[in-house]
Amino acid sequence: MVEVPRTVWRAGPYRQNCRVQKSTPATVLVAVCSPHMREALAALIGSLDGFAVIGEVGCDEQALDLARRSRPRLAIIDQELPGCQYERTVERLQDEGLVDAVIAIGLRADGGMRARAAGARAYVQVGAAPADIQSALLGALATAAPQPLTN
């Protein structure tokens, strides 16, 4: 059996530049086709300081609907999401201002190129270490446009 190397593409240096306020966690939408992977990813993100999962979905239209209702800061989108033209979903999330940044997740070691072309801020390969997932989340936050202040 050939083992595929686990890779993470990141937008830039963020650990030094990004501070997540614990009082207001960054909300994350998880849109992954595999229920087991979706639940595991949501549990991991929910256990990280400064992040809160606002919902888990398994298809592109559900992701768009939930993003419209809840306005998460980040969305993790599976490149193989059912019913999905992945690039179009990422484009809609960003063009409609539904999220600050998208993080792509996929099976391929070269998926970062596809993610970058679609407009994702980061790419995580399935099976990446929890530290790499956290780093991608922090990186996406660091490069996202600041949220407007609300009263």
VMD Tcl script that builds the backbone (N, CA, C; Angstrom):
set m [mol new atoms 453]
animate dup $m
set s [atomselect $m all]
$s set {name element resname resid chain x y z} {
  {N N MET 1 A 0.841 -1.188 0.000}
  {CA C MET 1 A 0.000 0.000 0.000}
  {C C MET 1 A 0.877 1.238 0.000}
  {N N VAL 2 A 0.554 2.180 -0.856}
  {CA C VAL 2 A 1.299 3.426 -0.955}
  {C C VAL 2 A 0.648 4.454 -0.053}
  {N N GLU 3 A 1.443 5.082 0.779}
  {CA C GLU 3 A 0.905 6.103 1.672}
  {C C GLU 3 A 1.048 7.466 1.010}
  {N N VAL 4 A -0.053 8.191 0.954}
  {CA C VAL 4 A -0.052 9.529 0.376}
  {C C VAL 4 A 0.424 10.508 1.432}
  {N N PRO 5 A 1.397 11.363 1.098}
  {CA C PRO 5 A 1.856 12.322 2.103}
  {C C PRO 5 A 0.747 13.298 2.466}
  {N N ARG 6 A 0.685 13.662 3.706}
  {CA C ARG 6 A -0.315 14.615 4.191}
  {C C ARG 6 A 0.262 16.008 4.078}
  {N N THR 7 A -0.443 16.858 3.377}
  {CA C THR 7 A 0.063 18.202 3.156}
  {C C THR 7 A -0.965 19.235 3.565}
  {N N VAL 8 A -0.474 20.413 3.856}
  {CA C VAL 8 A -1.337 21.547 4.169}
  {C C VAL 8 A -0.794 22.745 3.427}
  {N N TRP 9 A -1.651 23.431 2.691}
  {CA C TRP 9 A -1.259 24.676 2.066}
  {C C TRP 9 A -1.825 25.795 2.911}
  {N N ARG 10 A -1.009 26.776 3.196}
  {CA C ARG 10 A -1.448 27.875 4.059}
  {C C ARG 10 A -1.228 29.208 3.349}
  {N N ALA 11 A -1.962 30.180 3.793}
  {CA C ALA 11 A -1.907 31.493 3.166}
  {C C ALA 11 A -0.709 32.314 3.600}
  {N N GLY 12 A -0.114 32.050 4.724}
  {CA C GLY 12 A 1.028 32.847 5.170}
  {C C GLY 12 A 1.296 32.662 6.640}
  {N N PRO 13 A 2.209 33.458 7.192}
  {CA C PRO 13 A 2.536 33.323 8.620}
  {C C PRO 13 A 1.418 33.900 9.472}
  {N N TYR 14 A 0.806 33.057 10.276}
  {CA C TYR 14 A -0.353 33.531 11.022}
  {C C TYR 14 A -0.254 33.295 12.495}
  {N N ARG 15 A 0.490 32.335 12.929}
  {CA C ARG 15 A 0.528 32.082 14.368}
  {C C ARG 15 A 1.001 33.311 15.132}
  {N N GLN 16 A 1.929 34.048 14.558}
  {CA C GLN 16 A 2.434 35.239 15.235}
  {C C GLN 16 A 1.472 36.419 15.091}
  {N N ASN 17 A 0.695 36.438 14.010}
  {CA C ASN 17 A -0.103 37.621 13.691}
  {C C ASN 17 A -1.573 37.520 14.056}
  {N N CYS 18 A -2.052 36.354 14.417}
  {CA C CYS 18 A -3.480 36.173 14.634}
  {C C CYS 18 A -3.763 35.842 16.090}
  {N N ARG 19 A -4.579 36.635 16.691}
  {CA C ARG 19 A -5.030 36.348 18.049}
  {C C ARG 19 A -6.538 36.201 18.016}
  {N N VAL 20 A -6.999 35.070 18.467}
  {CA C VAL 20 A -8.435 34.801 18.498}
  {C C VAL 20 A -8.919 35.104 19.905}
  {N N GLN 21 A -9.905 35.982 20.007}
  {CA C GLN 21 A -10.433 36.321 21.314}
  {C C GLN 21 A -11.265 35.158 21.841}
  {N N LYS 22 A -10.954 34.741 23.062}
  {CA C LYS 22 A -11.669 33.614 23.647}
  {C C LYS 22 A -13.112 33.975 23.971}
  {N N SER 23 A -13.391 35.251 24.228}
  {CA C SER 23 A -14.744 35.641 24.590}
  {C C SER 23 A -15.697 35.576 23.397}
  {N N THR 24 A -15.184 35.737 22.196}
  {CA C THR 24 A -16.010 35.656 20.995}
  {C C THR 24 A -15.360 34.669 20.029}
  {N N PRO 25 A -15.712 33.405 20.139}
  {CA C PRO 25 A -15.084 32.419 19.262}
  {C C PRO 25 A -15.450 32.640 17.803}
  {N N ALA 26 A -14.533 32.298 16.934}
  {CA C ALA 26 A -14.785 32.358 15.501}
  {C C ALA 26 A -15.705 31.201 15.139}
  {N N THR 27 A -16.794 31.513 14.473}
  {CA C THR 27 A -17.762 30.476 14.110}
  {C C THR 27 A -17.341 29.785 12.815}
  {N N VAL 28 A -17.585 28.478 12.773}
  {CA C VAL 28 A -17.138 27.657 11.646}
  {C C VAL 28 A -18.289 26.783 11.161}
  {N N LEU 29 A -18.488 26.776 9.859}
  {CA C LEU 29 A -19.433 25.888 9.194}
  {C C LEU 29 A -18.633 24.734 8.602}
  {N N VAL 30 A -19.043 23.500 8.886}
  {CA C VAL 30 A -18.359 22.321 8.367}
  {C C VAL 30 A -19.252 21.672 7.318}
  {N N ALA 31 A -18.804 21.651 6.059}
  {CA C ALA 31 A -19.551 21.052 4.957}
  {C C ALA 31 A -18.688 19.956 4.340}
  {N N VAL 32 A -18.910 18.740 4.812}
  {CA C VAL 32 A -18.111 17.582 4.392}
  {C C VAL 32 A -19.067 16.445 4.072}
  {N N CYS 33 A -18.804 15.719 2.970}
  {CA C CYS 33 A -19.750 14.690 2.520}
  {C C CYS 33 A -19.802 13.465 3.433}
  {N N SER 34 A -18.677 13.003 3.949}
  {CA C SER 34 A -18.666 11.814 4.795}
  {C C SER 34 A -19.167 12.158 6.198}
  {N N PRO 35 A -20.244 11.511 6.658}
  {CA C PRO 35 A -20.760 11.820 8.001}
  {C C PRO 35 A -19.729 11.580 9.104}
  {N N HIS 36 A -18.939 10.527 8.966}
  {CA C HIS 36 A -17.934 10.221 9.992}
  {C C HIS 36 A -16.846 11.292 10.030}
  {N N MET 37 A -16.377 11.677 8.848}
  {CA C MET 37 A -15.341 12.709 8.779}
  {C C MET 37 A -15.907 14.057 9.247}
  {N N ARG 38 A -17.148 14.338 8.861}
  {CA C ARG 38 A -17.799 15.602 9.250}
  {C C ARG 38 A -17.901 15.696 10.768}
  {N N GLU 39 A -18.355 14.626 11.404}
  {CA C GLU 39 A -18.490 14.620 12.869}
  {C C GLU 39 A -17.140 14.736 13.562}
  {N N ALA 40 A -16.139 14.019 13.053}
  {CA C ALA 40 A -14.802 14.066 13.660}
  {C C ALA 40 A -14.192 15.454 13.516}
  {N N LEU 41 A -14.339 16.057 12.345}
  {CA C LEU 41 A -13.796 17.392 12.113}
  {C C LEU 41 A -14.503 18.423 12.988}
  {N N ALA 42 A -15.824 18.324 13.096}
  {CA C ALA 42 A -16.581 19.248 13.942}
  {C C ALA 42 A -16.179 19.101 15.410}
  {N N ALA 43 A -15.983 17.868 15.859}
  {CA C ALA 43 A -15.560 17.641 17.243}
  {C C ALA 43 A -14.172 18.221 17.497}
  {N N LEU 44 A -13.270 18.036 16.543}
  {CA C LEU 44 A -11.922 18.590 16.686}
  {C C LEU 44 A -11.965 20.112 16.754}
  {N N ILE 45 A -12.664 20.727 15.823}
  {CA C ILE 45 A -12.728 22.191 15.798}
  {C C ILE 45 A -13.410 22.719 17.055}
  {N N GLY 46 A -14.458 22.044 17.493}
  {CA C GLY 46 A -15.147 22.457 18.712}
  {C C GLY 46 A -14.275 22.371 19.952}
  {N N SER 47 A -13.261 21.532 19.918}
  {CA C SER 47 A -12.362 21.399 21.066}
  {C C SER 47 A -11.238 22.430 21.070}
  {N N LEU 48 A -11.086 23.174 19.994}
  {CA C LEU 48 A -10.009 24.162 19.898}
  {C C LEU 48 A -10.429 25.474 20.545}
  {N N ASP 49 A -9.540 26.078 21.283}
  {CA C ASP 49 A -9.812 27.392 21.868}
  {C C ASP 49 A -10.043 28.412 20.761}
  {N N GLY 50 A -11.087 29.191 20.913}
  {CA C GLY 50 A -11.346 30.283 19.995}
  {C C GLY 50 A -12.202 29.939 18.795}
  {N N PHE 51 A -12.718 28.710 18.735}
  {CA C PHE 51 A -13.545 28.301 17.601}
  {C C PHE 51 A -14.817 27.622 18.087}
  {N N ALA 52 A -15.909 27.837 17.363}
  {CA C ALA 52 A -17.190 27.198 17.680}
  {C C ALA 52 A -17.840 26.765 16.370}
  {N N VAL 53 A -18.213 25.519 16.279}
  {CA C VAL 53 A -18.893 24.997 15.093}
  {C C VAL 53 A -20.365 25.386 15.180}
  {N N ILE 54 A -20.857 26.052 14.143}
  {CA C ILE 54 A -22.254 26.495 14.147}
  {C C ILE 54 A -23.168 25.527 13.415}
  {N N GLY 55 A -22.567 24.605 12.668}
  {CA C GLY 55 A -23.380 23.625 11.966}
  {C C GLY 55 A -22.556 22.715 11.091}
  {N N GLU 56 A -23.148 21.552 10.797}
  {CA C GLU 56 A -22.513 20.551 9.949}
  {C C GLU 56 A -23.509 20.169 8.865}
  {N N VAL 57 A -23.059 20.154 7.624}
  {CA C VAL 57 A -23.927 19.788 6.509}
  {C C VAL 57 A -23.176 18.859 5.560}
  {N N GLY 58 A -23.954 18.203 4.680}
  {CA C GLY 58 A -23.363 17.235 3.774}
  {C C GLY 58 A -23.522 17.530 2.304}
  {N N CYS 59 A -24.077 18.692 1.939}
  {CA C CYS 59 A -24.162 19.044 0.515}
  {C C CYS 59 A -24.055 20.556 0.339}
  {N N ASP 60 A -23.833 20.955 -0.903}
  {CA C ASP 60 A -23.556 22.366 -1.177}
  {C C ASP 60 A -24.730 23.295 -0.890}
  {N N GLU 61 A -25.943 22.905 -1.251}
  {CA C GLU 61 A -27.095 23.781 -1.002}
  {C C GLU 61 A -27.351 23.954 0.493}
  {N N GLN 62 A -27.173 22.889 1.267}
  {CA C GLN 62 A -27.300 23.008 2.726}
  {C C GLN 62 A -26.245 23.956 3.277}
  {N N ALA 63 A -25.044 23.899 2.731}
  {CA C ALA 63 A -23.972 24.789 3.185}
  {C C ALA 63 A -24.335 26.249 2.917}
  {N N LEU 64 A -24.838 26.518 1.734}
  {CA C LEU 64 A -25.227 27.890 1.400}
  {C C LEU 64 A -26.395 28.357 2.263}
  {N N ASP 65 A -27.385 27.508 2.462}
  {CA C ASP 65 A -28.539 27.872 3.299}
  {C C ASP 65 A -28.120 28.171 4.730}
  {N N LEU 66 A -27.309 27.304 5.311}
  {CA C LEU 66 A -26.865 27.511 6.687}
  {C C LEU 66 A -25.985 28.753 6.804}
  {N N ALA 67 A -25.138 28.969 5.826}
  {CA C ALA 67 A -24.290 30.168 5.845}
  {C C ALA 67 A -25.135 31.439 5.762}
  {N N ARG 68 A -26.192 31.410 4.980}
  {CA C ARG 68 A -27.078 32.579 4.877}
  {C C ARG 68 A -27.784 32.866 6.203}
  {N N ARG 69 A -28.157 31.807 6.920}
  {CA C ARG 69 A -28.862 31.979 8.193}
  {C C ARG 69 A -27.931 32.358 9.336}
  {N N SER 70 A -26.735 31.809 9.366}
  {CA C SER 70 A -25.891 31.958 10.564}
  {C C SER 70 A -24.660 32.830 10.380}
  {N N ARG 71 A -24.280 33.138 9.163}
  {CA C ARG 71 A -23.128 34.007 8.872}
  {C C ARG 71 A -21.865 33.613 9.653}
  {N N PRO 72 A -21.336 32.403 9.408}
  {CA C PRO 72 A -20.109 32.003 10.102}
  {C C PRO 72 A -18.909 32.793 9.607}
  {N N ARG 73 A -17.883 32.878 10.424}
  {CA C ARG 73 A -16.642 33.534 9.980}
  {C C ARG 73 A -15.915 32.667 8.963}
  {N N LEU 74 A -15.894 31.350 9.216}
  {CA C LEU 74 A -15.149 30.426 8.357}
  {C C LEU 74 A -16.049 29.303 7.877}
  {N N ALA 75 A -15.734 28.765 6.705}
  {CA C ALA 75 A -16.412 27.573 6.202}
  {C C ALA 75 A -15.352 26.587 5.730}
  {N N ILE 76 A -15.477 25.347 6.188}
  {CA C ILE 76 A -14.615 24.285 5.696}
  {C C ILE 76 A -15.448 23.503 4.690}
  {N N ILE 77 A -15.005 23.500 3.432}
  {CA C ILE 77 A -15.775 22.922 2.344}
  {C C ILE 77 A -15.003 21.756 1.729}
  {N N ASP 78 A -15.672 20.617 1.645}
  {CA C ASP 78 A -15.116 19.414 1.034}
  {C C ASP 78 A -15.075 19.600 -0.483}
  {N N GLN 79 A -13.931 19.320 -1.080}
  {CA C GLN 79 A -13.826 19.443 -2.534}
  {C C GLN 79 A -14.675 18.407 -3.273}
  {N N GLU 80 A -15.137 17.379 -2.581}
  {CA C GLU 80 A -15.952 16.328 -3.195}
  {C C GLU 80 A -17.383 16.349 -2.679}
  {N N LEU 81 A -17.857 17.490 -2.239}
  {CA C LEU 81 A -19.194 17.616 -1.684}
  {C C LEU 81 A -20.253 17.203 -2.711}
  {N N PRO 82 A -21.216 16.343 -2.338}
  {CA C PRO 82 A -22.232 15.886 -3.293}
  {C C PRO 82 A -23.059 17.047 -3.861}
  {N N GLY 83 A -23.385 16.910 -5.132}
  {CA C GLY 83 A -24.201 17.921 -5.792}
  {C C GLY 83 A -23.460 19.223 -5.966}
  {N N CYS 84 A -22.167 19.147 -5.894}
  {CA C CYS 84 A -21.394 20.371 -5.759}
  {C C CYS 84 A -20.498 20.627 -6.957}
  {N N GLN 85 A -20.608 21.809 -7.452}
  {CA C GLN 85 A -19.542 22.346 -8.270}
  {C C GLN 85 A -18.728 23.144 -7.266}
  {N N TYR 86 A -17.706 22.513 -6.739}
  {CA C TYR 86 A -16.939 23.048 -5.618}
  {C C TYR 86 A -16.574 24.519 -5.815}
  {N N GLU 87 A -16.001 24.818 -6.961}
  {CA C GLU 87 A -15.550 26.187 -7.223}
  {C C GLU 87 A -16.709 27.176 -7.148}
  {N N ARG 88 A -17.856 26.779 -7.683}
  {CA C ARG 88 A -19.040 27.654 -7.671}
  {C C ARG 88 A -19.547 27.894 -6.247}
  {N N THR 89 A -19.506 26.867 -5.405}
  {CA C THR 89 A -19.947 27.019 -4.017}
  {C C THR 89 A -19.037 27.977 -3.261}
  {N N VAL 90 A -17.731 27.825 -3.430}
  {CA C VAL 90 A -16.773 28.733 -2.776}
  {C C VAL 90 A -17.006 30.157 -3.263}
  {N N GLU 91 A -17.191 30.307 -4.566}
  {CA C GLU 91 A -17.438 31.632 -5.147}
  {C C GLU 91 A -18.708 32.265 -4.570}
  {N N ARG 92 A -19.772 31.494 -4.469}
  {CA C ARG 92 A -21.035 32.028 -3.939}
  {C C ARG 92 A -20.910 32.430 -2.472}
  {N N LEU 93 A -20.243 31.594 -1.677}
  {CA C LEU 93 A -20.040 31.924 -0.258}
  {C C LEU 93 A -19.330 33.263 -0.112}
  {N N GLN 94 A -18.340 33.491 -0.957}
  {CA C GLN 94 A -17.557 34.717 -0.838}
  {C C GLN 94 A -18.239 35.910 -1.513}
  {N N ASP 95 A -18.799 35.699 -2.695}
  {CA C ASP 95 A -19.442 36.807 -3.407}
  {C C ASP 95 A -20.652 37.353 -2.659}
  {N N GLU 96 A -21.387 36.467 -1.981}
  {CA C GLU 96 A -22.552 36.898 -1.215}
  {C C GLU 96 A -22.168 37.395 0.177}
  {N N GLY 97 A -20.888 37.360 0.495}
  {CA C GLY 97 A -20.430 37.829 1.805}
  {C C GLY 97 A -20.908 36.954 2.952}
  {N N LEU 98 A -21.076 35.668 2.688}
  {CA C LEU 98 A -21.611 34.766 3.708}
  {C C LEU 98 A -20.557 34.327 4.717}
  {N N VAL 99 A -19.299 34.330 4.326}
  {CA C VAL 99 A -18.203 33.941 5.214}
  {C C VAL 99 A -17.030 34.884 4.981}
  {N N ASP 100 A -16.157 34.958 5.977}
  {CA C ASP 100 A -14.938 35.752 5.818}
  {C C ASP 100 A -13.890 35.002 5.015}
  {N N ALA 101 A -13.854 33.676 5.178}
  {CA C ALA 101 A -12.850 32.882 4.463}
  {C C ALA 101 A -13.313 31.438 4.357}
  {N N VAL 102 A -12.836 30.771 3.299}
  {CA C VAL 102 A -13.121 29.359 3.067}
  {C C VAL 102 A -11.826 28.571 3.191}
  {N N ILE 103 A -11.931 27.422 3.847}
  {CA C ILE 103 A -10.836 26.467 3.923}
  {C C ILE 103 A -11.316 25.227 3.189}
  {N N ALA 104 A -10.532 24.755 2.243}
  {CA C ALA 104 A -10.887 23.557 1.492}
  {C C ALA 104 A -10.287 22.336 2.169}
  {N N ILE 105 A -11.003 21.220 2.057}
  {CA C ILE 105 A -10.480 19.947 2.541}
  {C C ILE 105 A -10.712 18.922 1.443}
  {N N GLY 106 A -9.702 18.083 1.221}
  {CA C GLY 106 A -9.824 17.104 0.156}
  {C C GLY 106 A -8.871 15.944 0.313}
  {N N LEU 107 A -9.016 14.981 -0.582}
  {CA C LEU 107 A -8.231 13.755 -0.521}
  {C C LEU 107 A -6.883 13.854 -1.227}
  {N N ARG 108 A -6.760 14.754 -2.164}
  {CA C ARG 108 A -5.571 14.786 -3.012}
  {C C ARG 108 A -4.453 15.644 -2.430}
  {N N ALA 109 A -3.242 15.150 -2.593}
  {CA C ALA 109 A -2.079 15.899 -2.127}
  {C C ALA 109 A -1.917 17.208 -2.901}
  {N N ASP 110 A -2.390 17.233 -4.152}
  {CA C ASP 110 A -2.270 18.451 -4.962}
  {C C ASP 110 A -3.553 19.285 -4.940}
  {N N GLY 111 A -4.436 19.022 -3.996}
  {CA C GLY 111 A -5.700 19.752 -3.913}
  {C C GLY 111 A -5.556 21.218 -3.586}
  {N N GLY 112 A -4.403 21.613 -3.060}
  {CA C GLY 112 A -4.174 23.018 -2.733}
  {C C GLY 112 A -4.233 23.924 -3.944}
  {N N MET 113 A -3.794 23.424 -5.102}
  {CA C MET 113 A -3.855 24.233 -6.324}
  {C C MET 113 A -5.300 24.499 -6.711}
  {N N ARG 114 A -6.130 23.470 -6.629}
  {CA C ARG 114 A -7.555 23.625 -6.936}
  {C C ARG 114 A -8.210 24.568 -5.927}
  {N N ALA 115 A -7.841 24.421 -4.651}
  {CA C ALA 115 A -8.401 25.284 -3.610}
  {C C ALA 115 A -8.034 26.743 -3.850}
  {N N ARG 116 A -6.777 26.970 -4.151}
  {CA C ARG 116 A -6.311 28.340 -4.397}
  {C C ARG 116 A -7.034 28.945 -5.603}
  {N N ALA 117 A -7.180 28.154 -6.666}
  {CA C ALA 117 A -7.862 28.643 -7.866}
  {C C ALA 117 A -9.319 28.990 -7.582}
  {N N ALA 118 A -9.939 28.252 -6.671}
  {CA C ALA 118 A -11.346 28.502 -6.331}
  {C C ALA 118 A -11.512 29.697 -5.391}
  {N N GLY 119 A -10.426 30.129 -4.761}
  {CA C GLY 119 A -10.508 31.269 -3.856}
  {C C GLY 119 A -10.430 30.910 -2.386}
  {N N ALA 120 A -10.156 29.641 -2.080}
  {CA C ALA 120 A -10.021 29.247 -0.675}
  {C C ALA 120 A -8.744 29.857 -0.094}
  {N N ARG 121 A -8.783 30.171 1.198}
  {CA C ARG 121 A -7.624 30.755 1.871}
  {C C ARG 121 A -6.619 29.714 2.323}
  {N N ALA 122 A -7.088 28.459 2.472}
  {CA C ALA 122 A -6.197 27.399 2.925}
  {C C ALA 122 A -6.727 26.064 2.429}
  {N N TYR 123 A -5.864 25.070 2.430}
  {CA C TYR 123 A -6.227 23.715 2.034}
  {C C TYR 123 A -5.669 22.743 3.058}
  {N N VAL 124 A -6.504 21.792 3.452}
  {CA C VAL 124 A -6.088 20.743 4.373}
  {C C VAL 124 A -6.406 19.414 3.719}
  {N N GLN 125 A -5.430 18.532 3.681}
  {CA C GLN 125 A -5.670 17.204 3.130}
  {C C GLN 125 A -6.314 16.337 4.197}
  {N N VAL 126 A -7.261 15.493 3.780}
  {CA C VAL 126 A -7.898 14.562 4.701}
  {C C VAL 126 A -6.804 13.759 5.395}
  {N N GLY 127 A -6.902 13.653 6.706}
  {CA C GLY 127 A -5.908 12.933 7.484}
  {C C GLY 127 A -4.823 13.822 8.060}
  {N N ALA 128 A -4.937 15.129 7.837}
  {CA C ALA 128 A -3.946 16.060 8.385}
  {C C ALA 128 A -3.995 16.036 9.908}
  {N N ALA 129 A -2.884 16.362 10.509}
  {CA C ALA 129 A -2.789 16.410 11.967}
  {C C ALA 129 A -3.664 17.532 12.517}
  {N N PRO 130 A -4.191 17.373 13.724}
  {CA C PRO 130 A -5.002 18.435 14.334}
  {C C PRO 130 A -4.276 19.787 14.362}
  {N N ALA 131 A -2.968 19.777 14.592}
  {CA C ALA 131 A -2.220 21.039 14.613}
  {C C ALA 131 A -2.244 21.716 13.247}
  {N N ASP 132 A -2.235 20.930 12.164}
  {CA C ASP 132 A -2.300 21.510 10.824}
  {C C ASP 132 A -3.677 22.098 10.543}
  {N N ILE 133 A -4.704 21.456 11.041}
  {CA C ILE 133 A -6.069 21.978 10.873}
  {C C ILE 133 A -6.221 23.281 11.650}
  {N N GLN 134 A -5.731 23.305 12.873}
  {CA C GLN 134 A -5.787 24.527 13.671}
  {C C GLN 134 A -5.001 25.644 12.993}
  {N N SER 135 A -3.845 25.310 12.464}
  {CA C SER 135 A -3.021 26.302 11.789}
  {C C SER 135 A -3.736 26.875 10.563}
  {N N ALA 136 A -4.434 26.012 9.816}
  {CA C ALA 136 A -5.193 26.482 8.654}
  {C C ALA 136 A -6.330 27.407 9.072}
  {N N LEU 137 A -7.017 27.067 10.176}
  {CA C LEU 137 A -8.090 27.930 10.688}
  {C C LEU 137 A -7.538 29.300 11.090}
  {N N LEU 138 A -6.450 29.296 11.824}
  {CA C LEU 138 A -5.844 30.558 12.257}
  {C C LEU 138 A -5.356 31.368 11.067}
  {N N GLY 139 A -4.780 30.682 10.088}
  {CA C GLY 139 A -4.306 31.376 8.896}
  {C C GLY 139 A -5.421 32.014 8.105}
  {N N ALA 140 A -6.524 31.302 7.984}
  {CA C ALA 140 A -7.678 31.854 7.269}
  {C C ALA 140 A -8.227 33.074 7.991}
  {N N LEU 141 A -8.263 33.026 9.321}
  {CA C LEU 141 A -8.719 34.188 10.092}
  {C C LEU 141 A -7.780 35.370 9.930}
  {N N ALA 142 A -6.494 35.093 9.938}
  {CA C ALA 142 A -5.499 36.168 9.848}
  {C C ALA 142 A -5.552 36.888 8.513}
  {N N THR 143 A -5.918 36.168 7.451}
  {CA C THR 143 A -5.942 36.784 6.128}
  {C C THR 143 A -7.332 37.245 5.714}
  {N N ALA 144 A -8.338 36.975 6.549}
  {CA C ALA 144 A -9.713 37.385 6.234}
  {C C ALA 144 A -9.886 38.874 6.500}
  {N N ALA 145 A -10.817 39.451 5.784}
  {CA C ALA 145 A -11.143 40.856 6.010}
  {C C ALA 145 A -11.725 41.002 7.407}
  {N N PRO 146 A -11.386 42.080 8.110}
  {CA C PRO 146 A -11.949 42.254 9.453}
  {C C PRO 146 A -13.460 42.413 9.409}
  {N N GLN 147 A -14.113 41.861 10.428}
  {CA C GLN 147 A -15.560 42.000 10.512}
  {C C GLN 147 A -15.925 43.399 10.983}
  {N N PRO 148 A -17.016 43.951 10.465}
  {CA C PRO 148 A -17.448 45.258 10.948}
  {C C PRO 148 A -17.909 45.169 12.389}
  {N N LEU 149 A -17.723 46.255 13.106}
  {CA C LEU 149 A -18.174 46.307 14.495}
  {C C LEU 149 A -19.685 46.421 14.539}
  {N N THR 150 A -20.286 45.702 15.477}
  {CA C THR 150 A -21.742 45.779 15.627}
  {C C THR 150 A -22.057 46.279 17.025}
  {N N ASN 151 A -23.200 46.916 17.153}
  {CA C ASN 151 A -23.605 47.442 18.457}
  {C C ASN 151 A -24.394 46.435 19.229}
}
mol reanalyze $m
mol bondsrecalc $m
mol representation Tube
mol addrep $m
